[in-house]
Amino acid sequence: MFSAVLNLQSSIGQFILSSNANNIQFYAPAYLKSEIEKYIPKLVLISKLEVPQIKRILELLYSKINFIDDKDIPFQHYKTAVFYVKDVDMGDMPFVALNEFTDGTLVTGDLELYNGLIAKGYQKVTTFKQLQVKR
């Protein structure tokens, strides 16, 4: 998300923006919005954009994402997710639980997460770079 905010013309930015045309649906835990809000000052500093511009970009990106509230994800998916992320980053648990709930493919730019999940046998994960190659 941060790469897309910093440069909508980047490959990840364009990929997200064209997701409807590519019949791709993005899902994210609802709390992601509040987490990103914490980083707006840093995004302003790095991008040299103003807060209203950053917020407009975020709203555009958010419009391409289905946000799912944590409480709507059944507990069993969190149990599954804990197994896979406990030795990598527990902060990624909601993303893996949501992925289990939607039975999708988790797309990540976090290579530590990707490698950790693959090492534990989790197959429903790919990197954005791998996804680009498949297109």
N, C-alpha and C positions, 0 to 999 in steps of 0.2 A: 504494500500500500504506500509506504513512504516514497519509494522510487517513483511511483505513478504520480503522487502529489508533487514531487519535486520537478517532474518532467512528464507532462501528459503526452508528449510526443515520443517518449521512450517506448520500447517494445512492450513492456508490461502495461504502461498507460494505454497504449493503443489496443492491446489485447483485451483489457478490461472494458474499454469503451466500445469495442466491436463485438462484445460477447453475445449480444442478441443476434447479430448477423451470423455468428458462428454456431448458433444453437448451444451455447454454453451457459450454464447457470452457476453463479457464485453464491456460496453460503458462508456466513460468518456468525460467530457468537455476537449477540447484541451488545455485550459490554465492549466490543472492539471500538465502537464509536467513542466511548468515554476514555478509553486508553489512548486513542489517537489525539483526543482533545488536549491531553496532558502535554503532548509534544508540539502543539501549535507554535509556541514561542521558538522552539528549536527549528521547526520548519520555516518560519519567517526568517530567522537568522541565516539559514543555509540557502534558502531560495531567493532571498532579497525581495520577496513578495510581501504584500501587506496582509494583515489578518483577514479582512473581508475577501480578498482574492483566494487565500488558502481555504477559507470556508466554502466559497463557491466551487472550488475544485473538489473538495471533499464531498459536497452534496451531489455533484455530478457523478463521482465514483460510487457513492453510496446508492445512487439510483440504479446501479447495475448489480447490486448485491442484495440477496435475501438475508435479512438479519433474523436470527432465531434466538429467542430468549432461553437462557440456560435452564430455566425450570420446565421448559417444554421438551427437553431432551431426557428420555428415560434413564434412570439410574444405572441400569445394566451397561449402558454405553460408556458411562464414566468409569465403571469398574474395568471395562476392557481397556479404556484409554490409559488408566493408571499403570497397568502392566507395561504398556509400550513406552510411556514417557518418563517413568519414575527415575530412570538412570540418565535421562537426557535433560529435560526441563519441564517441571511440573506446570509451568505457566502455559505450556502448549496442550495441556489436557483437554480444555474445552474445544479446541480445534479438532483433536482426534475424536473426541466423543461426538461432536457434531458430524464429523465425517462418517462415523459408524452409523449414526442415526439416519443420515441421508443416503447411506450406501454409495457414496461418491468416491472421488479421487482427490486426496488432499494435495493441493499445489502449494509448494513452499519454496522460498528462496533461502531458507535456513538449512544450510548443508549439514550442520550438526544434528538437527532434528531429523532430516532425511536419512542420514547415515545411521543414526541411532534406531530409527524405526525399521529400516531395512535389515539391520543387524539382528533385530528381534523377530524377523520374519513377517513384518507388516508390509503387505504388497500394495495397498491402496494409497500409494503416495508417489508423487513425481515432483521433479523440480520444474520451474518455469522454463529453464533452458531445454530440458527434455521434451517438454510440451511443444516448444517452438519447432524442434526438429521433426516431431510427428505431424505437424500441420503442413 
